[in-house]
Amino acid sequence: MLITCPYCGPRDVSEFAYQGDGNRTRPDPASTDPEAWNAYVYDRLNPAGLHNEIWQHAGGCRAHLAVVRDTLTHEISSVRFAREHGAPAHGRRKPGAKA
Amino acid sequence: MAEYSAFSLLKNALSGNRDWKPAWRKPSPKASYDVVIIGGGGHGLSTAYYLAKEFGITNVAVLEKGYLGSGNVGRNTTAVRSNYLLPQNTRFYEHSMKMWENLSHDLNYNVMFSQRGVLNLAHTPGQLDDLARKGNAMRHLGVDAELMTPAEIGRRVPGLDMSQQARFPIYGGLMQERAGTARHDAVAWGYARGADRRGVDIIENCEVTGFLRDGDRVTGVSTSRGEIRARKVAVAVAGSTGRVMQLAGIDRMPIESHVLQAFVSESLKPFLDTVLTFGMGHFYVGQSDKGGLVYGGDLDGYNSYAQRGSLPIVEEVMSEMLALFPSLAPVRVLRSWGGVCDMSMDGSPIITTGPLPGMYLNCGWCYGGFKATPASGFCFAHTIAKDAPHEFNAPFTLDRFSRGTVIDDKGQGPTPRMH
């Protein structure tokens, strides 16, 4: 399987570290809602088909990537920098945003 | 249907083997059953068998999307063991081991259970200490375990590279002598025949396409062969758990589906009479009665429903084999395949009532489901029949994650690909 890193180009899957389900958002660290934390830590979308997932180009530019991959065919339909994808985690700014 | 025996073998041999009957019927689905089990793999079939045999519930259907034995029950590397650290796991798998020891007689079907031992190797003193701790935990619960020195291992497994020049020199190992292997297809066929003889309908080529609901309650399933109503619907679909639960409207589960590859080499003369696991990676190997080496390693490492694997893991598995047995370098691989594993968040299974009323769930086997087949079926049947878990599966709940009672044998945390 090849993943096309937006920075490095197409590279072999063995250069990448898998970080799993990209649909989860970490609750606000100040949150004391056990259900929200349980869902974040333990519950996964596990679709047979298109899957949003996070990879890191650990053996390359080390960027975190938001990848859409088909879990039935391993076909990759989209690779973007994770920082440009979705809302930033609680307590973090969007890149380039003023403090 | 006749009992299998030396006499029946001889009689049929003399009559040209023309009078054998099929081992199970091919019935059409009825409109309703007391229990419908989704998934005709090892666990679904053994659940049906024990429902009929132990709990007297025979109005049961097992629905299989493909043909019997086409899923993980025919794709695993056949090892059977009960060498766990945590008591919840040890008790459950040891119960399974005791059932394996009498399974061929119980089923009147030879599952070729062979107690040839499973030996975990240690390659550092720290790892050996860890194995000693596990062995002591096992012996504390009455399970056999024996620490072996390098000299003993060298005598037991002559092909191993025991030298200090080995890539990872061997410091010792933990042996469970009662562990071993079984013929996986025979397990599926034996349970299917046993369930069928007690009146269970085994319906192949019958894919579940949805659940029939009355409010929250599950009242049956719609299938590619029509609607089937049932008082109780049991789900035992391993790697397809995500897909089937989605049909019931449950999107998120503490499960990820991953692909695990397995390999068989060309036939060799007998040289390995135990099952061996490597400690400096993830690798295990046994030799089948036909002579082929049956071996495997790690998951491919990312979510997959494809029953095939990728090349980086092939390379890793082969290199791990050669680190242990340099002499196997010229041996050719005969075939390889992949199976989809339902990896749970703590590496332990789920056998429980719910999560919806009328539904029962059996999943989360990671890559250790085959050895659990008898106990899983027995405990799941108990759970279905009595609407309460057996003491052996009481810890394997679905809500243990939110309640903080996870059973993480490896201490790995909620990263399923690492279990």
Boltz contact constraints between the chains, C-beta under 6 A:
constraints:
  - contact:
      token1: [A, 1]
      token2: [B, 310]
      max_distance: 6.0
  - contact:
      token1: [A, 14]
      token2: [B, 312]
      max_distance: 6.0
  - contact:
      token1: [A, 18]
      token2: [B, 301]
      max_distance: 6.0
  - contact:
      token1: [A, 18]
      token2: [B, 302]
      max_distance: 6.0
  - contact:
      token1: [A, 38]
      token2: [B, 402]
      max_distance: 6.0
  - contact:
      token1: [A, 41]
      token2: [B, 414]
      max_distance: 6.0
  - contact:
      token1: [A, 42]
      token2: [B, 254]
      max_distance: 6.0
  - contact:
      token1: [A, 42]
      token2: [B, 345]
      max_distance: 6.0
  - contact:
      token1: [A, 42]
      token2: [B, 401]
      max_distance: 6.0
  - contact:
      token1: [A, 42]
      token2: [B, 414]
      max_distance: 6.0
  - contact:
      token1: [A, 43]
      token2: [B, 252]
      max_distance: 6.0
  - contact:
      token1: [A, 44]
      token2: [B, 256]
      max_distance: 6.0
  - contact:
      token1: [A, 45]
      token2: [B, 252]
      max_distance: 6.0
  - contact:
      token1: [A, 46]
      token2: [B, 242]
      max_distance: 6.0
  - contact:
      token1: [A, 46]
      token2: [B, 255]
      max_distance: 6.0
  - contact:
      token1: [A, 46]
      token2: [B, 256]
      max_distance: 6.0
  - contact:
      token1: [A, 46]
      token2: [B, 257]
      max_distance: 6.0
  - contact:
      token1: [A, 48]
      token2: [B, 243]
      max_distance: 6.0
  - contact:
      token1: [A, 48]
      token2: [B, 305]
      max_distance: 6.0
  - contact:
      token1: [A, 51]
      token2: [B, 303]
      max_distance: 6.0
  - contact:
      token1: [A, 71]
      token2: [B, 303]
      max_distance: 6.0
  - contact:
      token1: [A, 71]
      token2: [B, 304]
      max_distance: 6.0
  - contact:
      token1: [A, 71]
      token2: [B, 305]
      max_distance: 6.0
  - contact:
      token1: [A, 72]
      token2: [B, 305]
      max_distance: 6.0
  - contact:
      token1: [A, 72]
      token2: [B, 306]
      max_distance: 6.0
